[in-house]
């Protein structure tokens, strides 16, 4: 009898452990699903010298940004958080840099500091933590090289970092994999412009006191806003002097990475836009600096370029990479890094958003952060509606119909797209003002239906307007 009681107690205890453990596991799983972690590289590409014994333009120095969103629900909006959270990073398959570059043999002569192996100029290594700053996290100055541990010969410029988010008791809340892009393809020698680095030093033979044997940090004489050096008074900035010296060379990949790296790889490249379309040619870059533009601090504006209006542009007087929008999120969090705007031609750039929303491209699934599809306009005034594909072929880009008309609670728009092109659909009020943006994306050939709520609109006359490169059309409808 005693043995039977003991056996029964053991069974009850085991059931308690299993049930309690399952509940705890469900709670942990729920907690993990409550946090969204988004990370990105600040520039879309960092480059560095591989050899630091002669001429040095840039050190190993890569920067990651990240934001954490507490997912919303039907009754709560998402929140951007940093308090009581720890965010760590690593680069799987890239655990050391000494031996992949000789930076640590010359950093004291170049930058006046003696660094431990595999430690960068800001004190970070290839693993570590991002620092919280208000509404975001930053890891600035990661000394990564483009060579993985398993291949010290061939550059791998688009490696994935791995970020892990923890709470105060060490519970894993979320992970993500952003690209941490880096290239040694600066190109002075590899592009066949100079026979060797000594040749560049020899061209300074008329400069008094110049270190003809190296190593020489170019930014020590020519100021660089990127490195924060003031340079020698009276000398042009590094950006101006290099672009002016190479003003007849209009292949940007001769210097910027590069023929193999192809760092301009986002959707703008897919659409046929080159470096020159935004930055101007080499001579123009030098001239604008000579006329007062601050390189690195004053760069092309999306809002005033003629490509995007202020609705879709960066914050006033702010670089795209530092601009914020919907809910306090950085533009790069949803759209991607400069030069790698989603969707990218490089598969690794798309990994994070595929994990978050199930497909590549701009982070456009509102439920990722909201937990629901809101029925009010979101980023850029866009109201997300359900888009249904009716057919995969069409011979014209046009609006077909708006129904029901009049509409009171919900309406549908049937439209067609003849080929691959960017299509915008807006709802315009009787005063000609855009009140809802339903669509602003690259579409492929086909016929589509988009549903949207109209109950938030005041009663009156409205127009559904479709705009694309090949077509512009409006249909009147009435809200009752």
Secondary structure, 3 states (H helix, E strand, C coil): CHHHHHHHHHHHHHHHHHHHHHHHHHHHHHHHHCEEEEEEECCCCEECCCCCCCEECCCCCEEEEEEEEECCCCCCCCEEECCCCEEEEECCCCCCCECCECHHHHHHHHHCCCCCCCCCCCCCCCCEECEEECCEEEEEEECCCCCCCCCCCCCCCEEECEEEEECCCCCEEEEECCEEEEECCCCCCCCCCCCCHHHHHHCCCCCCCCCCCCCEEHHHHCCECCCCECCCCCCCCHHHHHHHHCCCCCCHHHCCCCCCCCCCCCHHHHCCCCHHHHHCCHHHHHHHHHCCCCCCCCCCCCCCCCCCCCCCCCCCCCCHHHCECHHHCEHHHHHCCCCCCCCCCCHHHHHHHHHHHCCCCCCCCCHHHHCCCCCCCCHHHECCCEEEEEECCCCCCEEEEEECCCECCEEEEEEEECCCEEEEEEEEECCCCEEEEEEEEEECCEEEEEEEECCCCCCEEEEEEEECCCCEEEEEEEEC
